[in-house]
Amino acid sequence: MILPVLVLSVTMAGLLDPPTVVCHLWKRLEINEVKQCIYRGPNKTFYTHFPTTSYRECVPTFNCPYNRKDKTPSVQDILRGINEGFSK
């Protein structure tokens, strides 16, 4: 009885508290007067922060949510996706 409860609690903890990685400030952009700080981490993890007043709000590093990317799409995957979009 305790084992299923333990497994459920560990699973729920992983869903409620997603893994984080250290991301570093990569770029500062301003598009249509909207400031953006782009952070980059391992395995193509990206995170965007929108500062309210100035770029001083963009810290050099912080823990951002880990966005796992299994693989980069191949040219065939991209063409297949385009074809599926046109067939709908």
C-alpha positions in Angstrom: 0.0 0.0 0.0 2.8 2.4 0.8 4.6 1.8 -2.5 1.8 3.1 -4.8 1.4 6.2 -2.6 5.1 6.8 -2.8 5.2 6.4 -6.5 2.3 8.8 -6.9 3.8 11.4 -4.7 7.2 11.3 -6.6 5.3 11.6 -9.9 3.2 14.5 -8.7 6.3 16.3 -7.4 7.9 16.0 -10.8 4.9 17.5 -12.5 4.4 20.3 -10.0 8.1 21.2 -9.8 9.6 20.8 -13.3 13.3 20.4 -13.6 15.4 23.6 -14.0 18.8 24.3 -15.6 21.1 27.2 -15.5 20.4 29.6 -18.4 22.7 32.4 -19.4 21.7 35.7 -21.0 22.1 35.3 -24.7 20.5 38.3 -26.4 18.7 41.5 -25.6 16.1 42.4 -28.2 13.6 45.2 -28.7 10.7 44.5 -31.1 8.0 47.1 -31.5 9.2 48.9 -28.4 8.9 45.6 -26.3 12.1 44.7 -24.5 13.0 41.0 -24.4 15.9 39.2 -22.7 16.6 35.8 -24.3 18.3 33.2 -22.2 19.9 30.0 -23.5 20.6 26.8 -21.6 21.7 23.2 -22.3 20.0 21.1 -25.0 18.6 24.1 -26.8 16.6 25.3 -23.8 15.4 28.9 -24.4 13.5 31.3 -22.1 12.3 34.8 -22.7 12.0 37.5 -20.0 10.1 40.7 -20.6 11.6 43.5 -18.5 9.2 46.1 -17.3 11.5 49.2 -17.2 15.0 48.5 -18.4 17.5 45.9 -19.4 19.0 46.0 -15.9 16.3 43.6 -14.9 18.0 40.9 -17.1 20.3 39.0 -14.7 23.3 37.3 -16.3 22.3 33.7 -15.2 19.3 32.1 -13.5 17.5 28.8 -13.2 15.0 28.5 -16.0 12.5 25.6 -16.8 14.1 22.8 -18.8 12.6 22.4 -22.2 13.8 19.0 -23.4 14.4 18.7 -27.1 14.9 15.1 -28.2 16.1 15.8 -31.7 16.3 18.5 -34.3 13.8 18.0 -37.1 15.3 16.8 -40.4 14.5 18.3 -43.8 12.1 15.4 -44.4 10.3 16.1 -41.1 9.9 19.8 -42.1 8.6 19.0 -45.6 6.2 16.4 -44.1 4.8 19.1 -41.7 4.4 21.6 -44.5 2.6 19.0 -46.7 0.3 18.1 -43.8 -0.5 21.8 -43.3 -1.5 22.3 -46.9 -3.6 19.1 -47.0 -5.9 20.3 -44.2 
